Amino acid sequence: MSRTTVGGVAVERDDAPARPAPVTAAETAAMRRALVLAARGPLGPNPRVGCVLLGPDGEVVGEGWHRGAGTAHAEVAALADARERGALAAGATAVVTLEPCDHTGRTGPCSVALLDAGVARVVVSVEDPNPLAAGGARRLRAAGVDVVTGVLADEGAAALGAWLPAVRRERPFVTLKLATTLDGRVAAADGTSRWITSDVARHHAHGLRAEVDAIAVGTGTALTDDPSLTARTVDGGLVERQPLRVVVGHRDVPAGARLHGPGGALVHVRTHDPVEVLRALHAREVRHLLVEGGPTLAAAFLAAGVVDEVHAYVAPVLLGAGPAAVADLGVRTLADAVRLRPVDVVPLGPDVLVVATPEPTQPTVEEH
Ligand SMILES: NC(=O)c1ccc[n+]([C@@H]2O[C@H](COP(=O)([O-])OP(=O)(O)OC[C@H]3O[C@@H](n4cnc5c(N)ncnc54)[C@H](OP(=O)(O)O)[C@@H]3O)[C@@H](O)[C@H]2O)c1
């Protein structure tokens, strides 16, 4: 509250921003459409964002989505679309899946573009967690634009995928992939591990490789298996966007290794510390890291508490000997087991994929 005088009379004025008007059915429908548009954007370091501009009667006057680094942001693309359609953005409502940015990067701030176009209201799904880009809603509100956030927030967060937790936590989202026998082994006693799972499961895993920004293995796997760590199509060709290939550990990768062959760039992080690996990859704008083992690296990431999701492909195969999927975690009694919460179970030919997330650490409750 502040005091001001109107006609010589002191009055109290409410300085808090006006409460935004309730979200209309047309705006919710536009947000669903914006989420569909967002999904057209490429994976990678930038968020996938969609925007729909609504005219005064709730009609769509422009649509846009972000097509990748260095190109127009969704809001600017939607404003351009409106211009092309001969529609006026002045007085329009911008419905956008992520808070408009407020910084000048490779493109100018979207908040300013929306203000310059005369947009009167902005409906946002997810607030921008990136401290560099955030502040768009604040600037718009300060300029008198009606801004509402959190519309279809769960769907908005899901559409942003690994980008959102990665940017929030300033480290890549980590998926640990295991391909194991029914008795939890990832190789036979002689070290052979090709192939434990079926073609169907392996093709599925290539789909996951194509979605992530980087794939990591320890030097043990790099030297034993000579993997190429590429994302491939069913017929064996390389998909267009290849993830970075990351090797963790001190030993060298031999010059003739497949890791030097066609595929993504090779990054060798000479450390045993998963946090250092994540720091190095965050600096390269990796949002989603797939850790493919072996057991030593898997255990190190789990012990460091930086695994966000486990994808375990389990084949109906028994070996009775050979390394387990995860090396010693220091668990000596069942009460200390790493418990996972299953989120999906997918039959894949003869195999099954279990997707699970580590339980958040339970606070210690003192017993009385
Ligand atoms: N079925 C599957 O899903 C699957 C997947 C991957 C591997 N495998 C199998 O796993 C076996 C290899 O197992 P592995 O445990 O040797 O592989 P690994 O985890 O890939 O590599 C272990 C090596 O990585 C380095 N390293 C990185 N971080 C470390 C840390 N925090 N602590 C200790 N060492 C660290 C060490 O080598 P430096 O001395 O070089 O630092 C270590 O010897 C192979 O038989 C392979 O076929 C199976």
The ligand as an ORCA input file, in Angstrom:
! r2SCAN-3c Opt
* xyz 0 1
  N      25.290    -55.067    -20.804
  C      25.535    -53.817    -20.576
  O      24.621    -52.989    -20.438
  C      26.943    -53.332    -20.441
  C      27.193    -51.966    -20.589
  C      28.487    -51.524    -20.418
  C      29.495    -52.425    -20.092
  N      29.229    -53.744    -19.984
  C      30.301    -54.688    -19.643
  O      30.950    -54.219    -18.475
  C      32.288    -54.670    -18.500
  C      33.235    -53.524    -18.148
  O      33.036    -53.204    -16.791
  P      33.839    -52.026    -16.065
  O      33.244    -51.852    -14.723
  O      35.301    -52.245    -16.207
  O      33.474    -50.824    -17.017
  P      33.365    -49.261    -16.883
  O      32.547    -48.870    -15.737
  O      32.953    -48.829    -18.229
  O      34.862    -48.763    -16.692
  C      35.510    -48.844    -15.496
  C      36.755    -47.984    -15.568
  O      36.386    -46.628    -15.707
  C      37.290    -45.813    -14.960
  N      36.454    -45.129    -13.973
  C      35.624    -44.126    -14.293
  N      34.997    -43.694    -13.210
  C      35.405    -44.428    -12.180
  C      35.112    -44.451    -10.794
  N      34.260    -43.559    -10.247
  N      35.674    -45.369    -10.030
  C      36.538    -46.244    -10.553
  N      36.875    -46.268    -11.858
  C      36.316    -45.373    -12.666
  C      38.340    -46.721    -14.392
  O      39.370    -46.820    -15.368
  P      40.677    -45.877    -15.439
  O      41.775    -46.627    -14.775
  O      40.913    -45.742    -16.907
  O      40.398    -44.585    -14.789
  C      37.618    -48.051    -14.343
  O      38.473    -49.149    -14.384
  C      32.532    -55.204    -19.908
  O      32.545    -56.607    -19.845
  C      31.356    -54.731    -20.688
  O      31.006    -55.612    -21.718
  C      27.971    -54.212    -20.163
*
